[in-house]
Amino acid sequence: MQRAQNLSEDIDFAAVTEWKARGVGRKAIGHMPTYVPRELIHAAGMLAVGITGGGDKLEIIRGDAYFQSYICRIPRSTIELALSHRLDMLDGMLFPSICDVIRNLSGMWSMIFPDRYVHYVDVPQNFDTEVGGRFWRRELETLRHDFAQLSGVAIDDEALRASIAVYNENRHVIRDLYRARSERPWIFPMSEVYYLLRAGNVLPPEEHTSLLREYLALAPLETSRRDQDRSRVVLAGMFCEQPPHGLVMTLERAGCYVVNDDFLLGLRWLQDDVATTGDPLDALVDAYLNHSAMSASRYAPDGDRGRWLIDSVERNRAEGVIFAAASFCDPALLDQPMLVAALDRSGIPHTEFKFAEDTGQFAVIREQAGTFSDSIRLWSEA
């Protein structure tokens, strides 16, 4: 846990610098939250590095000159990380299609760092194989070509299938961890799982998988942990800007067992194993179109925005939902009324608050979450 905490809190990315130093010509590609095809980065022998802003460890000075004050904090802190030379170890940067702000950030990045590789990863909004599928395959082919040029390593089908297998294993153990936490959240508290997930932003996937497996084996040996009278809740709205660790601790101290969430969703965006036979690009296309996670930044072709949340509540035996959207996060805040309506139709209790990655005062959040937890335990029919 101490290693995971150190990795997740290090805004100087020493682990990435050390990884690059261990081999000649090694390169690292950064990416903003949500999905990017990390398998292609891995197959080119490069390290995929998740960038989630500066959190509560960074004071923003120059970053505020690039964005308005009425948008979320993560683009400003990401710019601050770059201008303070903390991201100099990155050889390229990917900006997935999250919102207009991240699209603008990709353009600013191109102007600030004209000598570095920058790519805006535009994902399909049409989920028909012959439309969105063909579009996404062309995007993957572009990235495959670009990464090969950048790394000097040809990405053949065999190498890509091997990388898909590596990430399949990583996503599999993350699913194991989430199932274990849902079953026994007092053994696998969210405050620990959160650090472990964030460590995956800077570790090679093989090392991250080993770290998670070790934690799954050791955590149940901690005999002092006992089940407590807490409410089981699902968190929603944190798919992009990540909360400070203190906020997660606050929810636990307020009497909540967080049994599911959308933290660091890009690490587990693909919900099932990707095929390791046949054409690997076709396998990645199929995985995105048919087996990807739902979030506010992803189009829902069936129009039912709330089904995934209802399913999550039922699957994890949750008693309520907490919407915790980042301040000024348009996708999350525009999605929330539709999700609330779905919960109301199903009679599922919910509450809402907003946060920023540098939130430092948690008293109000603790009072609100504690009141919500108490109301579930005292007055819920369950």
N, C-alpha and C positions, 0 to 999 in steps of 0.2 A: 504493500500500500504506500509506503514511503517513496518507493521508486516511481509509482504511478503518479503520486502527488507532485513530485519534483518535475517530472516530464510535462505534466499538464499545466503547471504554473510558470514554466520557464519561457518568458516572452523573448528571450534571446536565441532560442532554438539551438542550444548547444548540442543536443543529440543529433540534429541534422548535420551540423558542421562536423561532428565527430564521425558520423557515417560516411560523409564524403571524403574525409581525410584517410579512411581505411582502404581506399582503392584509388588507383590512378584513373582520372577522367570521369569520375562519378558525377552524376548530375541529379538535381532535385527539382521537382515541379510542384509548385503550390497550387492549391485550389480552395475556393470559398466553400461554405457549407452546402449541403444537399449533394445530389448525385453528379459524379463525373466518372467516366470509364477508367478507373484506376488500373484495371488489368492491362491496358495498353501501355501505361507508364511503366508498370512492373516488367512487362515483356521486353521493353527497351532497356532494361537494366537500370532504370532510374527510380528514385524514391518519390512517392506521392506524399505531399505534406499538407495536412489540413490547416487552413488559416481561419481562425475564428475570432479575429480581433485581439485587442489588448486586454479585454476584461477589466477587472478592477485593479490591475497592476500598472496601468499606464495613464499618464496625464496627457491629454490631447492639447497640443499647442498649434502646430502647423496644420494638422488635419482639418481644423475648423475653417481654414481658408478655402477649402475645396468643396465643401457641401453646406447647404442651408442648415439652419438650426432646427428646422421642423421635420427632419427625417431621422431615421434610426441611427444608433451610435456606431454600429459595426463598420460602415465604410470609412468613417472619419478615423477610427482607431486603427484600421488596416492601413490607411494612408500614413498615419503617424508611425506605425511600425516600419514602413518602408523608408520614410524620410529620415528616420533615426538610424538607418542602416542595419536594423535588426533582421531584415529579409534579404540581405545581400547574398546569402548563400543559395538563394533560389535562382535557377537558370531559366525559369519560365513560370507562367501563372495562367490558370484556367478560371474563368468566371462563368459558373453555370447559370442557367436561365432561372433566376429566382424572382426578380422584380426589376422595375425600371431603374432603381437606384444602383443595383449591382451592374446592370448594363452600362450605366453612365460611369461607374467605377472602372470598368474594363477599358473604356475610352480614355479616361484620365491616366490609367496605368500605361497605356501605349504612348501617351505624350510625355509622361515623367520618365519612363524607361524605354526609350526608342530602340535600344540595343538588346532588349530582352524579348524572349518569345511571349506573346500574349494571345489568348484565344478566348472568344466568347462562345461557350458551349450552348448552342440553341437546340433545345430538345423538342420532339414532336408534340403537337397538340391534337393531331388526328391519329387515332389508334388503329386505323385500318392498315393491314400489312402492306398493301399496294400503294398506300399514300404516306402515312407517317413512318411505316417500316422502311420504305425506300429512302425517304428523307433522312432517317436516323442512320441508315447504313452509309450513306454518302458522308455524313458527318464523322462517323467512325473511321471511314477510309481516309478522310483528311487528317484526322488526328494520328492515325497509324503512320501515314507518310511523314507528317511533321515530326513526330517523336523519333522516327528512324533517322531523319536528317539531323535532328538536334543531338542525339546520343551517338550516332555513328554505328548503331546496331540495327541490323535488319530484323524486322518483326515478322517472322514466318508463322504459319498456322500452328506448328508444333509448339513454339515458344508461347504463343498466345493461349493455347489450350492449357499449357502448364501453369500459366499465371492465373487463368480462370479457376483452376483447381485450387491454387493457393488461397484465392479470395473466397472460394466456396467454403473452404475449411474455416477461414476467419469468420465469415458470416454465420456459419453453423455454430461455432462456439459462442458467438454473441447471442444467438437465439437460445442456446442452452442456458446462458447466464440470465437472460430475461425470463425464461421459464422458471429457473430456480428462484429468482427474486419474487416472481408472482406467487409461487407456492410458499416460500418462507422469507418474507421481506425483512424479518428481524435478523436472519442469518446473513442476508445479502442486501444491506441497506443501500438506498439510492445514493447516499452521500459517498459511499465507496465505489459503487458501480460507475458513477459519474466520472470520478478520477480515472478509473480503468479505461473507460471509453475514450476520454480525451487523450490518454497516452497513445492511443491508436493513430492520432494525428501526426505523430512524429516518428513512430517505430516502423520498420519494415513489417509487412503483414505476418511473416513467419514468427517474428519475435513477439508481436502483439498476441498472436494466437497462443503461444507458450505462456505468456503472462496471464492470460485469462484462464487457461486450463489450470495453472498453478493456484490461482485464487479460488476457483471452483472446488479444488481439492482441499485447500487449507481452511477456508472460511467456516465450514461446518465443525471444525475441531475447536473453535472458540466457544468453550462451554459456558461462558458467562452470559451469553445472549439468550434472552427469553422472549417469548411471544408476549406482547402487551395489548392492552385494550385500545386499539387505534382504528381509524377509519381507512378503508382501502380506496384509494383514489387514482384516477388517470390524469396525467398532465397533458395539455395540448397547447400548441402555439409557439414552442421553442425550437422549431425546426431550423432556423437560420441563426439569428443572434442568440448566443448561449448565455444562460444566467450565471452570475457569480456563485461560487460554491456555497457561500454563506446563505444564499436564498434557498438552496436545496436543504441545507441543515435546518433552516428556519421552518420549512414545511414539516420536516420530521419531528422537530421539537414541538410543533403545534398539534401533534397527535395524528399525523397522516402517514400511512404506509403508501408510498408511491409504487404501484404495481405495474404501471406502464407509462410511457412517455414518448415524446418525439425529439429527445435530445440527439444531437449528432446523427441525424437521420441518414446522412450520406453513407455512413459506415454499414448500414443495413438496409439500404434502399431497395435492393433486390431481395425479395422475400423468400425465394426458393433457389436451389442450386441451379447454376447456369450449365447447360449441356457442355460436356467436354469431348464430344464426338462431332464429326461433321464440320461444317464451316463455322469457325469461332465467331466471326462477325455476325452471321445469321443468328447464332446462339445469343449473343449480347442484345441484338435487336429484339428477339422474341422475349428475352427476360425483361427488357424495359417495357415493352408493350403490354405484356400479360402478367408480369409478376412483380411489379414495382409498388412501393409504398404509396399511400395516399397522403398528400399534404396540401397546404394552402397554395403552394407554388406549382402544383400539378393539376392539369385539367382532368376533370371527371367526365368521361364520355357518356356515362349513363345518367348524369344530372343529379344523382343522389349524393350530396356532399356529406351527409351525416352517417351513412351506413357503416363506414370504417370505424367511426368512434363508438357507435352502438355495439358493434362486434367486439371492439376492444374491451368495453365495459363488461360485456357478457362473458367473454373468454377468460378474463382475469378476475372475475367475481368482484368487480369494483362496486363501491357503493355510491360513488359520486365522481364528478369531473371538475377539475380546476383549469380554467382557461388562463394561461399566463403568457400573454403576447408581449413582445418587445414594443416599447413606446414608438409610435409612428410606423409600425410594421403594417403596411397596407394589405399584403396578402392575408395575414393572420386576422387582422381586424375586420376586413371585408368578409372573410369566411365565417367569422364567429356567429353572426346572427343566424345563418343557416344551420350551423351546428347546434346552437341553443334551441332553435325550433325543433330539431330532430330529438334532442334530449327531452324537451318538454312533452313531445308527443309520446315518448316512451316512459315518462314519469321518473326520469333520472335526475337527482339533485345536482346542482352545479353552482359555481361561483366564479368570479372573474377579477383579475387585477392585471396591471401592466408593470413592466420592469425595464431596466436598462442593464447592460453588461457590467456597468460600474456601480450598480445600486449598492449602497452601503448602509442604509437605514432600513431595518427589517421589522421594526416594532409593529407598524400598521399591518404589514403582511402577516405577521405571526398572529395578531389578534383576529384578522379576518379568516385565515385558514383554521385557526383554533376554534372559532365560533362555528365555522362550517363543519368541521370534524365533530364537534360536540352535538350539533343539530342532527347529524346523521345517526350518531350513536344513541341519542336520547329520544328522538321523535320519529325516526324512520320506521316504516312498517317492517323493514328487513331486520 
